[in-house]
Amino acid sequence: MAGSIKKDSKTNTWYFVVDVGKRPDGKRNQKKMRGFKTKKEAEKALTELLNQVHTGIYVEPTKMLYKEYLKQWLEDKQTKVKKSSLQTYTWLVEYHIIPALGEIELSKITPMMIQQTYTRLMKGGKLSAENIQKVHTLIRDSLKRAERWGLIPRNVASLVDRPRADKKELEVWDRDELNKFLWTARDSRYYIAFLLAAWTGMRQAEILGLRWKDIDFDKGTLRIVQTLRHNTTEIQQTTKTKSSNRSISLSTHTLAALRKQRSRVAKEKLQAGEHYKNHDLVVCTSLGTPVNSRNLNRTFYDLMKKAGVKRIRFHDLRHTHASLMLLMGENVKVVSERLGHANSRITLDTYSHLLPNMQRDAAQNFDKLMMSGEDLMKVLNDGQTSDDEVAVCGE
């Protein structure tokens, strides 16, 4: 099997013609590829195609548009991912991937087209760097499936580097800001949600899905076993990850606030009578139904403005909890378990900005541990120690 390379005098470009087997009717299946600037480029492309034919991996180019394929791919995803994940995938596909690549035939997508898509998204500023990384993941995974199904000869997205996402510095409150906000929010029906986020590090979806039967007041713990789907009132009998299904110890202050919330909910249940929808939720409407996260966030931002504190996201209350615990010297593993991280490395990576302060405090604490009060005061007063004093401290 061989092909012939020729020059097109009209366009001054090169092309080749090659047999790639036979059609179903037994006739020759001949392919022609045009547009090569040089004869060498045409020879290279011909060699690659012949190699695919000889090794049995040649795939007949499909005329299917990428947008048509993506719709089918998303339908298949319904049985493999959570509803919340599918919602995010659909949004990214419909509003960012299809407008950029949807009208291109699946077999004609190139690495350069994909890279240009990432560049435009980054310059456009409508998507965060993390979401652009998700776009890359979706394109790569969808084309990987297309390659496996024989729709394309190779996954060209695997030739494109994953877009970089610079780590953003966390926005958290210090102790005074947190106390100022909670004092302002003390009469809000959502006060308990804010307190749980700041005092336990729970995620918003975990707080809105928390039930009274998940709390053990005698042992002073709560168990996270379900969540509320974002921007809906749909309870999910799952957590974000396996490690998110966890037990959290509660402080005396938190337990007292929960008891107060339980009394409030009980009164509202009596007042609503038969109209009350009992979902056993800790944070709920006056009729017992789940609280939409949009309403909670709206109240959160209004109270922040009223309190005059720095604007942060609700999720940053979780970061505030972790930051304050680490700054007061709590063991990283304990903090990691409270947050539901898969391992302590995730916690360290997330809050690495605190490490310099933690190391400085650790150095000072080591002085206090190893030196007597008298020695320490002398160092503080004199500003130095003699070699003999240092030797005594180290004994």
Secondary structure, DSSP 8 states (H G I E B T S, - for coil): --EEEEEETTTTEEEEEEEEEE-TTSSEEEEEEEEESSHHHHHHHHHHHHHHHHHT--------BHHHHHHHHHHHHTTTS-HHHHHHHHHHIIIIIHHHHTTSBGGG--HHHHHHHHHHHHHH-SS-HHHHHHHHHHHHHHHHHHHHTTSSSS-GGGGS--------------HHHHHHHHHHTTTSTTHHHHHHHHHH---HHHHHT-BGGGEETTTTEEE---EE-TTS--EESS-SSGGGS-EEE--HHHHHHHHHHHHHHHHHHHHHGGG-----BSSB-TTS-B--HHHHHHHHHHHHHHHT-----THHHHHHHHHHHHHTT--HHHHHHHHT-SSHHHHHHHTGGGHHHHHHHHHHHHHHHHS-HHHHHHHHHHS---HHHHHHHH-
